Amino acid sequence: MTPILQTKTPLHFINPDKDALVADFVGKPLNALRTPAFVVDRALFAKNCRKMHENARDWGATFRGHLKTHKTVEGTKLQLISNVGRASAVVVSTLMEAWGVVQGGLVADGTVKDLLYGLPVGLNKLDDLSALHAEMTKYGGTVRILIDHLDQVKFLEEYERAQEHPKKWSVFIKMNGGLQRAGILPEPVSFKAFMRRVFASPAISVFGFYTHAGYSYASTSLEQATSHLTGEVRLTNDAATMALEVLADPFVLSVGSTPTALSASAEAKLKMTSTLNGTLELHTGNYTMLDLQQLHTTLIGRPQISQKVLATVISYYPGRGSDGLDEAMCDAGGIAMSKDTGRIPGFGEVIGKSWKLGRISQEHGILVQVPPDPESGRTDSALRVGDIIEIVGQHACLIAAAHSWYYVKGSDKVVDIWIPWKGW
Ligand SMILES: Cc1ncc(COP(=O)(O)O)c(C=O)c1O
């Protein structure tokens, strides 16, 4: 039987402290970690970051890193600085990510100069965003916001009118490309009326048009992902073209999701036939870690996935599953793996074994044997109580968000601990 690790809970597990966690774990092998444990392969994460700099360069775009997947100082640096290039623009999905960037010293040291708050602006967040903007401008940086409704414009104006020194907000107009999440539709009459109102606002300066083709996660080929990428560009470019009829100004066309960004290349650029009324910016986040949802697109292979969850097999149930297959229980459930699903069945794949994470409750994960191989007729019954297994789940962003710190691995040992920014 595998030797069983015993751990006591120190105080810094409750209030994570990087120095104390580094002292506990750096140099330790992965099987010495308390499970469930979220593990990031630093070299693979950095390689994914480097590759995206190449994609942006070859496709002819500047790069904006979305920080929502890892939410860490260390991950931000790898996203922005590689031996291919350097970018200084980020997009965040929470104010805590934004303040994490500031407090992590990334604005003061010039790593981040342009920070976009990537949800349509919440009207109760303007004081905080203003404070953030003041902090960034001290170092020559800027905060940008997203808008997609005229009530936001009205509120920004009222808010600025009440200030001693009113400012103009640099905004991206969020475009709805069919995801039906946020954004306005490029319907010419209503869009131009919207833009006229926005351009007339003393509280706003339009920086560009932004879209995110979340539906591109359904791609199953490079061709489909490239077509979604071209669609994102067409949408933002149509918006810029219509906006130019209202006001002649250069715009930034900001596009991307992991599948479309992975498809950005010199060849994809050649497929864009229309003249662009703006400069291209590629934004993306999940590509740093990757997961089963991205594996299903066929744009990546298993060796590129830089994250996994370690879990311990805590019980075993012979013949309990469908068709008499075995089941086992592990200590990684919904709050270690998320309950996100994808087109690959199950909640996760066990690396190197023919088992899947088939069902999950809050802290329990039910492992199910994969049906017998049709050629050999064999099933994998090699799991034992006490085994440590490695699981790749469906959606890295939500899985990472479930963990209080990440074990960052080198070749076979922990080399660092990253503590993510929590909260909203
Ligand atoms: C507004 C916005 N922009 C960009 C992204 C990045 O997409 P991805 O993580 O697929 O690269 C996301 C992800 O959800 C998003 O919500």
The ligand as an SDF file (V2000), in Angstrom:
LIG
                    3D

 16 16  0  0  0  0  0  0  0  0999 V2000
  -15.0810   39.4540  -21.1810 C   0  0  0  0  0  0  0  0  0  0  0  0
  -14.0900   38.3540  -21.4080 C   0  0  0  0  0  0  0  0  0  0  0  0
  -13.0420   38.5910  -22.2060 N   0  0  0  0  0  0  0  0  0  0  0  0
  -12.1230   37.6420  -22.4470 C   0  0  0  0  0  0  0  0  0  0  0  0
  -12.2100   36.3960  -21.8740 C   0  0  0  0  0  0  0  0  0  0  0  0
  -11.1200   35.3940  -22.1270 C   0  0  0  0  0  0  0  0  0  0  0  0
  -11.5860   34.2220  -22.6740 O   0  0  0  0  0  0  0  0  0  0  0  0
  -10.7680   32.8840  -22.5610 P   0  0  0  0  0  0  0  0  0  0  0  0
  -10.6160   32.5850  -21.1030 O   0  0  0  0  0  0  0  0  0  0  0  0
  -11.5560   31.8810  -23.3130 O   0  0  0  0  0  0  0  0  0  0  0  0
   -9.4260   33.1380  -23.1930 O   0  0  0  0  0  0  0  0  0  0  0  0
  -13.3030   36.1000  -21.0380 C   0  0  0  0  0  0  0  0  0  0  0  0
  -13.4730   34.7870  -20.4420 C   0  0  0  0  0  0  0  0  0  0  0  0
  -14.5130   34.4030  -19.9480 O   0  0  0  0  0  0  0  0  0  0  0  0
  -14.2570   37.1170  -20.7990 C   0  0  0  0  0  0  0  0  0  0  0  0
  -15.3010   36.9030  -19.9850 O   0  0  0  0  0  0  0  0  0  0  0  0
  1  2  1  0
  2  3  1  0
  2 15  2  0
  3  4  2  0
  4  5  1  0
  5  6  1  0
  5 12  2  0
  6  7  1  0
  7  8  1  0
  8  9  2  0
  8 10  1  0
  8 11  1  0
 12 13  1  0
 12 15  1  0
 13 14  2  0
 15 16  1  0
M  END
$$$$
